[in-house]
Amino acid sequence: MLIIHSFVLETCACMFKEYEKDKPITGGINMSNEQLDLLRKQLDELNVDLLNLINKRGDLVKEVAKFKPNQGADKKYDPVREHQMLEKLKNQNEGPFHDATIIHLFKEIFKAGLELQEKDYHKEMLVSRKRKNEDTIIDIKGEKIGDGQPHFVCGPCAVESYEQVKKVAEQIKKHGLNMIRGGAFKPRTSPYDFQGLGFEGLEILRRIGDEFDLAVVSEIVRPQDMEQAAEYLDMIQIGARNMQNFELLKAAGEVDKPIILKRGMSATVSDFINAAEYIHSKGNGNIILCERGIRTYETSTRNTLDITAVPILKQETHLPVMVDVTHSTGRRDLLIPAAKAAIAIGADAIMAEVHPDPAVALSDQQQQMNFEQFDAFMEAVRK
C-alpha cells in the first residue's frame, strides 16, 4: 500500500501542476496566504479521498480475482476489459486534463491492481515460500537435501553397460557419496544420436544401486512410463526439454518418489516455478529444482549458468535447489569454479557427470569427467 500511497501523492502533484499550468488567470495576481492555505487543505483532503478510493478499488480487484481461481497469475490481465474501462473514462472526461493524461494515470492504477492479484496468486501456490516458510528437506539414502549442507549427485551421462556403471559406482562410493545418476531415456537434439537403453538401462541402475547401496536417479520422458520406472528408481528426473510437458508433470505428481525438475533452456524463473506447481498440485511435494543453464547468445559455454536463479528460487519457494554444472557449462575445465560458485550462493546440491573413459562415451564426451578429474573435483569443492 505504500507504493499506492506514493503513486497517489505523485498523481495529485501531477494533476495540480497541470491544473496550475492550464487554468485561466482570474482576479488579482497575488493570493493571500489564507486563500493558499485553504486550497492546500482542500488538496490534502482530496489526496486522502483519492487514497481511500484507490485502496477500495484494490480490495475490489482482489475480490474479482477470487472468481478466476484456475486462470493463474498471467491470465488475470484482461486487455479487452481494460480497453472498455479506458474508453468509458475518456468519454466521461470533461477536463481540465487531456485524455492522454487520464489514460496514463488509470493505466498505472490498473497495473497496481494486477500486481495485487499476482501477489495473492503466489501466496496460494503450494511451492511458494509464502505458503510454507520452512525449507523442504528431502531424505534420499541418508542424504538430506535442503539441510544447509552441499550434496552431490554424480554419474555417467548415459547408462551404456553394467561394467561402465559399476566402475563409476566404485568411484562414487570411494568419495562417500550415496547417489548415482545415469540416463536410460535420452531425449537428444538429433534423432540419430544415442538415445539410451530404456528400461534395460534402468535395470542396470537398479542392480548397481542394490550392490553398492546407492540411490539411483534417472530421467523419464513419457507419462505412461512413470509408474513402471518408479519400481527401479529412488528419484525421478524430468529433463529440461520436458519441463513444460504438462502431462508428464502431472504423472510425476502422482508417484511417491522425489522429483528432480530441471529448468527448461528457455524458461523464465516464473515458468520454472509454475512447472513445479504442476507436480505439487497432484500431491507430490518432494521436488528438487535443478538449474542447468539457459540458452543465450553466448557461445563460449554450452549454456549460460543463471547462478542468481539459485537465491531467487530459494526466496520464492521452499524447495531445495540443485545446480547441474555439467550441462550448464559443457566444459570440464569450468566444473570446479561453477560448483564452488553454486555452493557459495546457496545451492543445496550439485549434479555432475563422470565416465570411465569420456573419449569413447556414447554421449556428451567433451563434458564428462574421467576418474582422475573426478577426484580433483570432489577434493576442490569440499574444501
C-alpha positions as CSV (number, residue, x, y, z in Angstrom):
1,M,0.0,0.0,0.0
2,L,3.0,2.3,0.5
3,I,3.6,2.1,-3.3
4,I,0.0,3.0,-4.0
5,H,0.2,5.9,-1.4
6,S,3.3,7.2,-3.1
7,F,1.7,6.9,-6.5
8,V,-1.4,8.8,-5.3
9,L,0.7,11.7,-4.0
10,E,2.7,11.8,-7.2
11,T,-0.5,11.7,-9.2
12,C,-2.1,14.5,-7.3
13,A,1.0,16.6,-7.6
14,C,1.0,16.0,-11.4
15,M,-2.7,16.9,-11.6
16,F,-2.2,20.0,-9.6
17,K,0.8,21.1,-11.7
18,E,-1.2,20.6,-14.9
19,Y,-4.1,22.4,-13.5
20,E,-2.0,25.3,-12.4
21,K,-0.5,25.5,-15.9
22,D,-3.8,25.4,-17.8
23,K,-6.2,27.3,-15.6
24,P,-7.1,30.8,-16.6
25,I,-5.8,33.7,-14.6
26,T,-8.7,35.4,-12.7
27,G,-8.7,38.0,-10.1
28,G,-5.6,39.5,-8.7
29,I,-2.1,38.1,-9.3
30,N,-1.3,37.9,-5.6
31,M,-3.1,35.4,-3.5
32,S,-3.4,35.8,0.2
33,N,-1.8,33.2,2.5
34,E,-5.2,32.4,3.9
35,Q,-6.6,31.5,0.5
36,L,-3.5,29.5,-0.4
37,D,-3.7,27.6,2.9
38,L,-7.3,26.9,2.3
39,L,-6.7,25.5,-1.2
40,R,-3.8,23.4,0.1
41,K,-6.0,22.0,2.9
42,Q,-8.6,21.0,0.3
43,L,-5.9,19.3,-1.8
44,D,-4.8,17.4,1.3
45,E,-8.3,16.2,1.9
46,L,-8.7,15.3,-1.7
47,N,-5.5,13.3,-1.6
48,V,-6.8,11.2,1.3
49,D,-10.1,10.7,-0.5
50,L,-8.2,9.5,-3.6
51,L,-6.1,7.2,-1.5
52,N,-9.1,5.7,0.2
53,L,-10.8,5.2,-3.2
54,I,-7.7,3.6,-4.8
55,N,-7.4,1.2,-1.8
56,K,-11.1,0.4,-2.0
57,R,-10.6,-0.3,-5.7
58,G,-7.6,-2.6,-4.8
59,D,-9.9,-4.6,-2.5
60,L,-12.5,-5.0,-5.2
61,V,-9.8,-6.1,-7.7
62,K,-8.7,-8.8,-5.2
63,E,-12.3,-10.0,-4.9
64,V,-12.6,-10.2,-8.7
65,A,-9.5,-12.4,-8.8
66,K,-11.2,-14.9,-6.5
67,F,-13.7,-15.7,-9.3
68,K,-10.7,-16.7,-11.6
69,P,-9.1,-19.4,-9.4
70,N,-7.8,-21.6,-12.2
71,Q,-6.5,-19.0,-14.6
72,G,-3.1,-18.3,-12.9
73,A,-1.3,-15.0,-12.4
74,D,-0.7,-14.4,-16.1
75,K,-4.3,-14.9,-17.1
76,K,-5.8,-12.3,-14.8
77,Y,-4.9,-9.5,-17.2
78,D,-7.9,-8.8,-19.5
79,P,-6.9,-6.3,-22.2
80,V,-10.5,-6.2,-23.6
81,R,-11.8,-5.2,-20.2
82,E,-9.1,-2.6,-19.7
83,H,-9.8,-1.0,-23.1
84,Q,-13.5,-0.8,-22.2
85,M,-12.8,0.9,-18.9
86,L,-10.4,3.4,-20.5
87,E,-12.9,4.3,-23.3
88,K,-15.6,4.9,-20.7
89,L,-13.3,7.2,-18.8
90,K,-12.3,9.1,-21.9
91,N,-16.0,9.6,-22.8
92,Q,-16.7,11.0,-19.3
93,N,-13.6,13.2,-19.1
94,E,-14.7,16.9,-19.1
95,G,-11.2,18.3,-18.3
96,P,-9.1,20.1,-17.4
97,F,-6.9,17.0,-18.0
98,H,-6.3,15.8,-21.5
99,D,-7.4,12.2,-22.4
100,A,-3.8,11.0,-22.7
101,T,-3.2,12.1,-19.2
102,I,-6.2,10.3,-17.9
103,I,-5.3,7.1,-19.7
104,H,-1.8,7.2,-18.4
105,L,-2.9,7.7,-14.8
106,F,-5.5,5.0,-14.9
107,K,-3.2,2.5,-16.6
108,E,-0.9,2.8,-13.7
109,I,-3.8,2.2,-11.3
110,F,-4.8,-0.9,-13.3
111,K,-1.2,-2.1,-13.3
112,A,-1.0,-1.8,-9.5
113,G,-4.3,-3.8,-9.2
114,L,-2.9,-6.5,-11.4
115,E,0.2,-6.7,-9.2
116,L,-2.1,-7.3,-6.2
117,Q,-3.7,-10.2,-8.0
118,E,-0.4,-11.7,-8.8
119,K,0.8,-11.4,-5.2
120,D,-2.3,-13.2,-4.0
121,Y,-1.8,-15.9,-6.6
122,H,1.8,-16.6,-5.5
123,K,0.7,-16.7,-1.8
124,E,-1.7,-19.5,-2.8
125,M,0.9,-21.6,-4.7
126,L,1.8,-24.8,-2.9
127,V,5.5,-24.4,-3.7
128,S,5.6,-20.8,-2.5
129,R,7.7,-19.7,0.4
130,K,4.7,-17.6,1.5
131,R,2.6,-20.7,1.7
132,K,5.3,-22.7,3.7
133,N,8.1,-20.7,5.3
134,E,10.2,-23.7,6.4
135,D,12.6,-25.4,4.0
136,T,11.5,-28.7,2.4
137,I,14.2,-31.3,3.1
138,I,14.3,-34.5,1.0
139,D,15.9,-37.6,2.5
140,I,17.5,-39.9,0.0
141,K,19.6,-42.7,1.5
142,G,20.5,-40.5,4.4
143,E,21.3,-37.5,2.2
144,K,19.1,-34.8,3.5
145,I,18.9,-32.4,0.5
146,G,17.9,-29.0,1.7
147,D,19.5,-29.2,5.2
148,G,22.0,-26.5,4.5
149,Q,24.9,-28.8,3.6
150,P,26.0,-29.4,0.0
151,H,25.1,-32.8,-1.5
152,F,26.3,-34.4,-4.8
153,V,24.5,-36.4,-7.5
154,C,27.1,-37.8,-9.9
155,G,27.3,-40.5,-12.6
156,P,27.6,-41.0,-16.4
157,C,25.6,-39.0,-18.9
158,A,24.1,-42.3,-20.2
159,V,24.0,-45.8,-19.0
160,E,25.9,-47.8,-21.6
161,S,26.6,-51.1,-19.8
162,Y,26.7,-52.8,-16.5
163,E,30.5,-52.7,-16.4
164,Q,30.6,-49.0,-17.2
165,V,28.2,-48.0,-14.4
166,K,29.9,-50.3,-11.9
167,K,33.2,-48.6,-12.4
168,V,31.5,-45.2,-11.8
169,A,29.7,-46.5,-8.7
170,E,33.0,-47.7,-7.2
171,Q,34.4,-44.1,-7.6
172,I,31.2,-42.6,-6.1
173,K,31.4,-44.8,-3.1
174,K,35.1,-44.0,-2.7
175,H,34.1,-40.4,-2.1
176,G,31.4,-41.3,0.4
177,L,28.5,-40.3,-1.9
178,N,25.1,-42.1,-1.7
179,M,23.5,-41.3,-5.0
180,I,24.3,-42.2,-8.7
181,R,22.7,-40.7,-11.8
182,G,22.6,-42.1,-15.3
183,G,20.5,-41.6,-18.4
184,A,18.4,-44.5,-19.7
185,F,16.0,-42.4,-21.7
186,K,17.9,-39.7,-23.6
187,P,16.0,-37.0,-25.4
188,R,18.6,-35.8,-28.0
189,T,18.6,-32.9,-30.4
190,S,19.4,-35.2,-33.3
191,P,17.2,-38.2,-33.9
192,Y,20.3,-40.2,-34.9
193,D,22.2,-39.7,-31.6
194,F,22.3,-42.4,-29.0
195,Q,19.0,-42.2,-27.0
196,G,19.6,-44.6,-24.2
197,L,18.9,-48.2,-23.3
198,G,15.5,-47.6,-21.9
199,F,14.2,-50.0,-19.3
200,E,17.3,-52.1,-19.7
201,G,19.3,-49.1,-18.5
202,L,17.0,-48.7,-15.5
203,E,17.5,-52.4,-14.7
204,I,21.3,-51.8,-14.7
205,L,21.0,-48.8,-12.5
206,R,18.8,-50.7,-10.0
207,R,21.2,-53.6,-9.9
208,I,24.2,-51.2,-9.3
209,G,22.2,-49.3,-6.7
210,D,21.4,-52.5,-4.7
211,E,25.0,-53.8,-5.0
212,F,26.6,-50.5,-3.8
213,D,23.8,-49.3,-1.6
214,L,23.3,-46.2,-3.8
215,A,20.1,-44.3,-4.5
216,V,19.6,-44.2,-8.3
217,V,18.4,-41.3,-10.3
218,S,17.3,-41.2,-14.0
219,E,15.2,-39.3,-16.4
220,I,11.7,-40.4,-17.6
221,V,10.3,-38.8,-20.7
222,R,6.8,-40.4,-21.1
223,P,3.9,-40.2,-18.6
224,Q,2.9,-43.8,-19.3
225,D,6.4,-45.0,-18.1
226,M,6.3,-43.2,-14.8
227,E,4.7,-45.9,-12.7
228,Q,6.9,-48.7,-14.1
229,A,10.1,-46.5,-13.8
230,A,9.3,-45.9,-10.1
231,E,9.9,-49.6,-9.4
232,Y,13.6,-49.1,-10.4
233,L,14.3,-45.5,-9.3
234,D,14.7,-43.8,-5.9
235,M,14.4,-40.4,-7.5
236,I,13.0,-39.4,-10.9
237,Q,14.3,-36.7,-13.1
238,I,12.3,-34.6,-15.5
239,G,14.7,-33.0,-18.0
240,A,15.0,-29.5,-19.4
241,R,13.2,-30.4,-22.7
242,N,10.3,-31.8,-20.7
243,M,9.9,-29.0,-18.1
244,Q,6.6,-28.0,-19.7
245,N,5.4,-31.4,-20.7
246,F,2.4,-30.9,-18.5
247,E,1.1,-34.5,-18.7
248,L,4.5,-35.7,-17.6
249,L,4.5,-33.2,-14.7
250,K,1.1,-34.4,-13.6
251,A,2.2,-38.1,-13.8
252,A,5.2,-37.2,-11.7
253,G,2.9,-35.6,-9.1
254,E,1.1,-38.9,-8.7
255,V,4.1,-41.1,-7.9
256,D,5.6,-41.5,-4.4
257,K,9.1,-40.6,-5.4
258,P,11.2,-37.4,-5.1
259,I,11.4,-35.5,-8.4
260,I,14.4,-33.6,-9.8
261,L,12.8,-30.9,-12.1
262,K,15.3,-29.3,-14.5
263,R,14.7,-25.8,-15.7
264,G,14.0,-25.5,-19.4
265,M,16.7,-23.9,-21.5
266,S,14.4,-21.0,-22.5
267,A,12.3,-20.9,-19.3
268,T,11.9,-17.9,-17.0
269,V,12.1,-18.4,-13.3
270,S,8.3,-18.0,-13.2
271,D,7.8,-20.7,-15.8
272,F,10.1,-23.0,-13.7
273,I,8.1,-22.4,-10.5
274,N,4.8,-23.0,-12.2
275,A,6.1,-26.3,-13.6
276,A,7.0,-27.4,-10.1
277,E,3.5,-26.3,-9.0
278,Y,2.0,-28.8,-11.6
279,I,3.8,-31.6,-9.8
280,H,2.9,-30.4,-6.3
281,S,-0.7,-29.8,-7.2
282,K,-1.1,-33.6,-7.9
283,G,0.1,-34.5,-4.4
284,N,3.9,-34.9,-4.6
285,G,5.7,-32.1,-2.8
286,N,9.1,-33.8,-2.8
287,I,10.7,-31.7,-5.6
288,I,14.2,-30.5,-6.2
289,L,14.6,-27.6,-8.6
290,C,17.6,-28.0,-10.8
291,E,19.2,-25.0,-12.5
292,R,21.1,-26.4,-15.6
293,G,21.8,-23.3,-17.6
294,I,19.7,-21.3,-20.1
295,R,20.3,-20.6,-23.8
296,T,21.6,-17.2,-24.6
297,Y,23.7,-15.7,-27.4
298,E,26.9,-16.7,-25.5
299,T,28.8,-19.5,-27.3
300,S,31.9,-20.0,-25.0
301,T,29.8,-22.4,-22.9
302,R,27.2,-24.9,-23.8
303,N,24.6,-22.9,-21.9
304,T,24.7,-19.9,-19.6
305,L,24.6,-20.8,-15.9
306,D,22.0,-18.5,-14.3
307,I,23.7,-18.5,-10.9
308,T,21.3,-15.9,-9.5
309,A,18.4,-18.2,-10.1
310,V,19.5,-20.2,-7.0
311,P,18.8,-17.5,-4.3
312,I,15.7,-16.3,-6.2
313,L,14.3,-19.8,-6.2
314,K,15.1,-20.3,-2.6
315,Q,13.4,-16.9,-1.7
316,E,10.3,-17.6,-3.8
317,T,9.9,-21.3,-2.9
318,H,10.6,-23.6,0.0
319,L,12.1,-26.3,-2.3
320,P,15.7,-27.4,-2.4
321,V,17.8,-26.1,-5.3
322,M,20.4,-28.1,-7.3
323,V,22.8,-26.9,-9.9
324,D,23.9,-29.1,-12.8
325,V,27.4,-27.8,-13.5
326,T,28.0,-30.2,-16.4
327,H,25.1,-29.2,-18.7
328,S,25.3,-25.5,-17.7
329,T,28.9,-25.2,-18.8
330,G,29.6,-28.1,-21.1
331,R,33.2,-27.8,-20.2
332,R,35.3,-29.9,-17.8
333,D,37.6,-27.0,-17.1
334,L,34.7,-25.0,-15.6
335,L,33.1,-27.6,-13.4
336,I,35.1,-26.8,-10.3
337,P,34.6,-23.0,-10.3
338,A,31.0,-23.4,-11.3
339,A,30.3,-25.8,-8.5
340,K,32.1,-23.6,-6.0
341,A,30.0,-20.6,-7.1
342,A,26.8,-22.6,-6.8
343,I,27.6,-23.7,-3.3
344,A,28.7,-20.2,-2.3
345,I,25.4,-18.7,-3.5
346,G,23.3,-21.3,-1.6
347,A,22.8,-24.4,-3.8
348,D,21.7,-27.4,-1.8
349,A,23.2,-30.0,-4.3
350,I,25.5,-30.3,-7.2
351,M,25.0,-32.6,-10.2
352,A,28.0,-33.6,-12.3
353,E,28.8,-36.3,-14.9
354,V,31.7,-38.8,-14.7
355,H,32.7,-41.6,-17.1
356,P,35.4,-44.2,-17.0
357,D,36.6,-43.0,-20.5
358,P,34.9,-39.9,-21.7
359,A,36.6,-40.1,-25.1
360,V,34.5,-43.2,-26.0
361,A,31.3,-42.2,-24.3
362,L,28.2,-42.6,-26.4
363,S,27.0,-39.1,-25.5
364,D,28.5,-35.7,-24.4
365,Q,32.1,-36.8,-24.4
366,Q,33.5,-33.3,-24.0
367,Q,31.8,-32.5,-20.7
368,Q,32.2,-35.7,-18.6
369,M,35.0,-36.1,-16.1
370,N,37.3,-39.1,-16.0
371,F,38.1,-40.6,-12.6
372,E,41.3,-38.5,-12.1
373,Q,39.3,-35.3,-12.8
374,F,36.5,-36.5,-10.6
375,D,38.9,-37.0,-7.7
376,A,40.2,-33.4,-8.2
377,F,36.7,-32.1,-8.5
378,M,35.5,-33.7,-5.2
379,E,38.6,-32.6,-3.3
380,A,38.2,-29.0,-4.6
381,V,34.5,-28.4,-3.9
382,R,34.7,-30.0,-0.5
383,K,37.4,-27.6,0.8
